[in-house]
Amino acid sequence: MKSFLLILSISTLSVLLVMSCGSEPIELSDYDWRVTQLAGTSASKAKLENLTLEFKEDQAIGGFAGCGEFRGGATYNQQQIKFSTLYTDQTSCEDAALERVYLKNLENSSQYVYNANKLIIQDESGNILVEMEKI
């Protein structure tokens, strides 16, 4: 019985330690971001690096989505993030499919982690939707 309680205590402490080390604090609006990985696409690194995200005043966001500039809003704290419906004026171009995936992934996000100089945007199940780095 004592060994079971010891194992349970060690396991609980290990889980708490791992959970506390997950994300470094960062103010998202202090930086502009560019995409390094995007779930749901096999676009080249050069195409991905053109995709950007900027956090502006009053919870506004914008950036380049592949065909043109996009805009919308985002509410966030140190762990959670939720984007509004995102809009772009450009209707089509060579990278229209990439743009759709990028904007949809942002709209489907619910949380993020900042670790090892990477902003990792995830859905509510923890699936990685977009990885970004500071510009």
Secondary structure in CASP SS format (residue, H / E / C, confidence):
PFRMAT SS
TARGET T0000
AUTHOR 0000-0000-0000
METHOD secondary structure of the structure
MODEL  1
M C 1.00
K H 1.00
S H 1.00
F H 1.00
L H 1.00
L H 1.00
I H 1.00
L H 1.00
S H 1.00
I H 1.00
S H 1.00
T H 1.00
L H 1.00
S H 1.00
V H 1.00
L H 1.00
L H 1.00
V H 1.00
M H 1.00
S H 1.00
C C 1.00
G C 1.00
S C 1.00
E C 1.00
P C 1.00
I C 1.00
E C 1.00
L H 1.00
S H 1.00
D H 1.00
Y C 1.00
D E 1.00
W E 1.00
R E 1.00
V E 1.00
T E 1.00
Q E 1.00
L E 1.00
A C 1.00
G C 1.00
T C 1.00
S C 1.00
A C 1.00
S C 1.00
K H 1.00
A H 1.00
K H 1.00
L H 1.00
E H 1.00
N C 1.00
L C 1.00
T E 1.00
L E 1.00
E E 1.00
F E 1.00
K C 1.00
E H 1.00
D H 1.00
Q H 1.00
A E 1.00
I E 1.00
G E 1.00
G E 1.00
F E 1.00
A C 1.00
G C 1.00
C C 1.00
G C 1.00
E E 1.00
F E 1.00
R E 1.00
G E 1.00
G E 1.00
A E 1.00
T E 1.00
Y E 1.00
N C 1.00
Q C 1.00
Q C 1.00
Q E 1.00
I E 1.00
K E 1.00
F E 1.00
S C 1.00
T C 1.00
L C 1.00
Y E 1.00
T E 1.00
D C 1.00
Q C 1.00
T C 1.00
S C 1.00
C C 1.00
E C 1.00
D C 1.00
A H 1.00
A H 1.00
L H 1.00
E H 1.00
R H 1.00
V H 1.00
Y H 1.00
L H 1.00
K H 1.00
N H 1.00
L H 1.00
E H 1.00
N C 1.00
S C 1.00
S C 1.00
Q E 1.00
Y E 1.00
V E 1.00
Y E 1.00
N E 1.00
A C 1.00
N C 1.00
K E 1.00
L E 1.00
I E 1.00
I E 1.00
Q E 1.00
D C 1.00
E C 1.00
S C 1.00
G C 1.00
N C 1.00
I E 1.00
L E 1.00
V E 1.00
E E 1.00
M E 1.00
E E 1.00
K E 1.00
I C 1.00
END
